[in-house]
Each structure stands twice: as structure tokens, then as C-alpha cells.
Amino acid sequence: MEKTKKVGIGTVRHELGYSIEEAATYANITPDELTSYEADHSTTPIIVAVKLLEFYDVPFEKIAFRN
């Protein structure tokens, strides 16, 4: 079984070309909050994580939510 490399939510956002403002608005948080969550994935509330996964259209298994 091949192990998939996990990436941070900030990396995904950058790769998909979304601005911090676009993603934060979708997740109903401030850009500063999203910046903080991107810096420390382990602090991301589950509801925010779910909204971002939905917005980015990526499966949970691809995202690193722990440092």
C-alpha cells in the first residue's frame, strides 16, 4: 500500500490559486485566523477544516492537520 504524502492547508490553497481572503470568507473566518491555522495546522477547529476541505475539494486524507 502506497502512503500518500500529506500537505498543509496553506500549501493546498496556494496550489489551487485561492487568496487568503477567498478561503477565509468561504470558511466564515477572518484572514488572520486562516493565516494562524495555516501556520499551525493542529489548532484548526474541525468545522473550519471541513469547510476548507469542501472549498478546496480535497479529501481529508491528503491534508496534514498536525505539525
N, CA, C and O atoms as a DFTB+ gen file, in Angstrom:
268 C
 N C O
     1  1       0.840      -1.172       0.000
     2  2       0.000       0.000       0.000
     3  2       0.892       1.245       0.000
     4  3       1.788       1.371       0.834
     5  1       0.643       2.152      -0.929
     6  2       1.416       3.371      -1.051
     7  2       0.895       4.424      -0.087
     8  3      -0.308       4.671      -0.003
     9  1       1.815       5.035       0.633
    10  2       1.430       6.081       1.581
    11  2       1.411       7.431       0.854
    12  3       2.383       7.805       0.198
    13  1       0.303       8.150       0.979
    14  2       0.146       9.450       0.342
    15  2       0.792      10.521       1.200
    16  3       0.592      10.570       2.414
    17  1       1.574      11.384       0.551
    18  2       2.196      12.492       1.275
    19  2       1.116      13.514       1.619
    20  3       0.329      13.919       0.764
    21  1       1.095      13.921       2.883
    22  2       0.124      14.918       3.330
    23  2       0.746      16.303       3.242
    24  3       1.944      16.485       3.460
    25  1      -0.097      17.269       2.916
    26  2       0.360      18.654       2.819
    27  2      -0.511      19.532       3.702
    28  3      -1.615      19.143       4.084
    29  1      -0.014      20.707       4.021
    30  2      -0.752      21.643       4.856
    31  2      -1.849      22.366       4.090
    32  3      -1.844      22.405       2.860
    33  1      -2.774      22.930       4.823
    34  2      -3.898      23.624       4.190
    35  2      -3.442      24.872       3.438
    36  3      -4.065      25.262       2.450
    37  1      -2.375      25.493       3.892
    38  2      -1.838      26.648       3.176
    39  2      -1.245      26.256       1.836
    40  3      -1.407      26.967       0.844
    41  1      -0.560      25.127       1.809
    42  2       0.016      24.617       0.563
    43  2      -1.078      24.331      -0.450
    44  3      -0.957      24.681      -1.625
    45  1      -2.143      23.694       0.011
    46  2      -3.262      23.385      -0.884
    47  2      -3.867      24.667      -1.433
    48  3      -4.131      24.767      -2.631
    49  1      -4.086      25.641      -0.569
    50  2      -4.666      26.913      -1.007
    51  2      -3.795      27.560      -2.077
    52  3      -4.300      28.012      -3.105
    53  1      -2.501      27.603      -1.836
    54  2      -1.582      28.195      -2.808
    55  2      -1.614      27.439      -4.134
    56  3      -1.691      28.052      -5.199
    57  1      -1.554      26.110      -4.068
    58  2      -1.546      25.290      -5.283
    59  2      -2.811      25.477      -6.110
    60  3      -2.771      25.408      -7.339
    61  1      -3.933      25.713      -5.434
    62  2      -5.203      25.890      -6.139
    63  2      -5.429      27.338      -6.585
    64  3      -6.364      27.622      -7.333
    65  1      -4.577      28.240      -6.127
    66  2      -4.650      29.626      -6.565
    67  2      -5.666      30.494      -5.845
    68  3      -6.057      31.544      -6.354
    69  1      -6.096      30.066      -4.668
    70  2      -7.046      30.864      -3.888
    71  2      -6.298      31.860      -3.007
    72  3      -5.217      31.567      -2.497
    73  1      -6.885      33.032      -2.837
    74  2      -6.309      34.013      -1.918
    75  2      -6.735      33.656      -0.495
    76  3      -7.687      32.906      -0.279
    77  1      -6.008      34.210       0.456
    78  2      -6.352      34.006       1.865
    79  2      -7.744      34.550       2.140
    80  3      -8.491      33.972       2.929
    81  1      -8.097      35.652       1.500
    82  2      -9.410      36.265       1.697
    83  2     -10.539      35.384       1.160
    84  3     -11.578      35.240       1.806
    85  1     -10.334      34.794      -0.024
    86  2     -11.362      33.921      -0.609
    87  2     -11.641      32.713       0.293
    88  3     -12.792      32.388       0.585
    89  1     -10.571      32.067       0.721
    90  2     -10.727      30.872       1.544
    91  2     -11.320      31.207       2.909
    92  3     -12.182      30.485       3.409
    93  1     -10.866      32.288       3.502
    94  2     -11.376      32.685       4.819
    95  2     -12.855      33.034       4.737
    96  3     -13.630      32.661       5.617
    97  1     -13.247      33.741       3.698
    98  2     -14.652      34.103       3.524
    99  2     -15.511      32.852       3.412
   100  3     -16.569      32.771       4.035
   101  1     -15.072      31.883       2.629
   102  2     -15.832      30.645       2.472
   103  2     -15.976      29.916       3.810
   104  3     -17.037      29.373       4.118
   105  1     -14.896      29.910       4.603
   106  2     -14.903      29.202       5.888
   107  2     -15.521      30.035       7.013
   108  3     -15.618      29.573       8.150
   109  1     -15.936      31.258       6.694
   110  2     -16.567      32.146       7.666
   111  2     -15.641      32.483       8.843
   112  3     -16.053      32.499      10.003
   113  1     -14.381      32.751       8.498
   114  2     -13.388      33.168       9.482
   115  2     -12.649      34.378       8.911
   116  3     -12.824      34.722       7.742
   117  1     -11.833      35.012       9.730
   118  2     -11.062      36.155       9.248
   119  2      -9.793      35.656       8.543
   120  3      -9.329      34.546       8.803
   121  1      -9.244      36.477       7.659
   122  2      -7.966      36.108       7.037
   123  2      -6.864      35.872       8.071
   124  3      -6.016      35.000       7.884
   125  1      -6.872      36.646       9.161
   126  2      -5.868      36.440      10.216
   127  2      -6.013      35.067      10.870
   128  3      -5.019      34.410      11.178
   129  1      -7.260      34.640      11.080
   130  2      -7.478      33.310      11.660
   131  2      -6.949      32.228      10.723
   132  3      -6.283      31.290      11.162
   133  1      -7.247      32.361       9.436
   134  2      -6.773      31.354       8.477
   135  2      -5.254      31.342       8.415
   136  3      -4.644      30.274       8.341
   137  1      -4.644      32.506       8.443
   138  2      -3.181      32.578       8.457
   139  2      -2.624      31.824       9.657
   140  3      -1.628      31.109       9.543
   141  1      -3.266      31.987      10.801
   142  2      -2.841      31.284      12.016
   143  2      -2.995      29.771      11.863
   144  3      -2.101      29.018      12.250
   145  1      -4.110      29.323      11.306
   146  2      -4.347      27.890      11.114
   147  2      -3.369      27.298      10.100
   148  3      -2.948      26.149      10.234
   149  1      -3.014      28.083       9.091
   150  2      -2.049      27.597       8.114
   151  2      -0.661      27.461       8.737
   152  3       0.111      26.582       8.355
   153  1      -0.348      28.331       9.694
   154  2       0.947      28.279      10.372
   155  2       1.025      27.123      11.367
   156  3       2.093      26.544      11.570
   157  1      -0.096      26.792      11.979
   158  2      -0.146      25.703      12.968
   159  2      -1.407      24.886      12.715
   160  3      -2.464      25.171      13.277
   161  1      -1.287      23.882      11.875
   162  2      -2.436      23.065      11.462
   163  2      -3.173      22.431      12.627
   164  3      -4.378      22.194      12.553
   165  1      -2.450      22.158      13.699
   166  2      -3.058      21.439      14.820
   167  2      -4.093      22.283      15.571
   168  3      -4.843      21.749      16.388
   169  1      -4.142      23.578      15.307
   170  2      -5.102      24.437      16.008
   171  2      -6.395      24.649      15.227
   172  3      -7.304      25.322      15.713
   173  1      -6.490      24.085      14.026
   174  2      -7.655      24.309      13.171
   175  2      -8.896      23.617      13.733
   176  3      -8.901      22.394      13.874
   177  1      -9.943      24.368      14.053
   178  2     -11.185      23.746      14.522
   179  2     -11.769      22.833      13.441
   180  3     -11.652      23.131      12.252
   181  1     -12.383      21.748      13.834
   182  2     -12.889      20.757      12.878
   183  2     -13.881      21.368      11.901
   184  3     -13.861      21.021      10.720
   185  1     -14.740      22.258      12.352
   186  2     -15.727      22.854      11.452
   187  2     -15.044      23.684      10.370
   188  3     -15.495      23.709       9.225
   189  1     -13.965      24.358      10.729
   190  2     -13.200      25.133       9.747
   191  2     -12.496      24.184       8.785
   192  3     -12.480      24.418       7.577
   193  1     -11.915      23.117       9.321
   194  2     -11.242      22.137       8.472
   195  2     -12.207      21.548       7.445
   196  3     -11.858      21.413       6.272
   197  1     -13.396      21.204       7.872
   198  2     -14.399      20.632       6.964
   199  2     -14.773      21.637       5.880
   200  3     -14.872      21.274       4.708
   201  1     -14.981      22.894       6.260
   202  2     -15.324      23.925       5.268
   203  2     -14.195      24.101       4.253
   204  3     -14.453      24.227       3.056
   205  1     -12.958      24.109       4.718
   206  2     -11.832      24.274       3.805
   207  2     -11.676      23.070       2.878
   208  3     -11.395      23.230       1.690
   209  1     -11.855      21.879       3.414
   210  2     -11.792      20.676       2.569
   211  2     -12.865      20.721       1.486
   212  3     -12.623      20.343       0.339
   213  1     -14.035      21.180       1.858
   214  2     -15.137      21.324       0.908
   215  2     -14.782      22.369      -0.158
   216  3     -14.978      22.135      -1.351
   217  1     -14.270      23.500       0.270
   218  2     -13.908      24.580      -0.651
   219  2     -12.788      24.149      -1.601
   220  3     -12.846      24.422      -2.800
   221  1     -11.774      23.478      -1.063
   222  2     -10.643      23.053      -1.874
   223  2     -10.932      21.772      -2.664
   224  3     -10.193      21.417      -3.581
   225  1     -12.017      21.086      -2.294
   226  2     -12.406      19.828      -2.935
   227  2     -11.275      18.793      -2.889
   228  3     -10.903      18.199      -3.901
   229  1     -10.747      18.604      -1.683
   230  2      -9.708      17.605      -1.466
   231  2     -10.122      16.694      -0.311
   232  3     -10.801      17.141       0.613
   233  1      -9.718      15.420      -0.353
   234  2     -10.072      14.515       0.739
   235  2      -9.241      14.783       1.997
   236  3      -8.099      15.235       1.926
   237  1      -9.837      14.495       3.126
   238  2      -9.197      14.677       4.432
   239  2      -7.828      13.995       4.491
   240  3      -6.889      14.516       5.093
   241  1      -7.728      12.830       3.860
   242  2      -6.502      12.033       3.921
   243  2      -5.286      12.739       3.322
   244  3      -4.152      12.368       3.626
   245  1      -5.499      13.742       2.486
   246  2      -4.387      14.443       1.835
   247  2      -3.860      15.616       2.648
   248  3      -2.815      16.175       2.314
   249  1      -4.566      16.000       3.711
   250  2      -4.207      17.193       4.463
   251  2      -3.578      16.838       5.805
   252  3      -4.054      15.954       6.517
   253  1      -2.503      17.541       6.136
   254  2      -1.839      17.370       7.431
   255  2      -2.464      18.369       8.405
   256  3      -2.325      19.581       8.235
   257  1      -3.137      17.866       9.404
   258  2      -3.720      18.738      10.428
   259  2      -2.949      18.653      11.734
   260  3      -3.436      19.095      12.775
   261  1      -1.761      18.091      11.686
   262  2      -0.875      18.058      12.843
   263  2       0.508      18.434      12.381
   264  3       0.922      18.078      11.277
   265  1       1.223      19.151      13.220
   266  2       2.595      19.562      12.866
   267  2       3.563      18.452      13.139
   268  3       4.762      18.607      12.906
